[in-house]
Amino acid sequence: MKPITLLIVLSFLFMPAVHGVDISETCADKKTFKLHLVSVAKGCKKHQLSLGVGAIPPSDFPKYDLDPILKNRFLVARKVAEQEGVYLKITSGFRSIERQTFLFNRALKRYGSYQEATRWVAPPNVSHHPRGIAIDVNYPDQPESARWLENNGWKFGLCRVFKNEWWHFEPITAPGKKCPPMLKDASDLLK
Ligand SMILES: [Zn+2]
C-alpha cells in the first residue's frame, strides 16, 4: 500500500472519532438572554451573543481589556440575575501589569512576606487579571450578591476560583458544565 493510500484509509478509520466529538457553542438571545446550544460549525446568529465553547485559557501578553467572551458571559449572567432581583457588577476586571505590580507590592508590605502576600494577591506574571480572564464581582461589601454567581455562574461558564476570595470569578468551565473544585488561595497558582 502506498503511503498516500494508507493515509486516506487511516483518515477514514479515525473520522468517526473526530466527528463523534460533539463540540457545541453556547449562544444567548440578546433580548431574552435564553441560552441555546448550537454546533460550533454553525455558530451563533446575529441576534445572539456567543458564550463560547469551553474554559477560556490564559493567552499571551500584551492584553488591554477583558476577553470578549468573558464579557458576554458576565453580561448574560448579570441580566439573568437581575430578573431574580440580584444585582451584579464588576468592581475590578482587566488590570495592566503595572497596576497588578503595584497591588502585589502593596500586599508584600501589608502582609510582610512573599508567601503570605501571594495568598491574597497573585504576582503580576501569574494573576489572571492582566490576562483579561478574571473579574472581581461586588467587591468589597456584597458577598450575598456574589453568592448568586457562585451558585449559578457555571450555567454561563463562570466559576468562583479561590476559597478565600468570594468575589473572584474566572471563565474556567464550559457554559452549562459544573465548576472544578476551588483552590485554597491565589498561592496555589504558583504550585
Ligand atoms: Zn480577582
Residues whose N, C-alpha, C, O or C-beta is under 5 A from the ligand:
A	BS01	ZN	I135 D136 H168
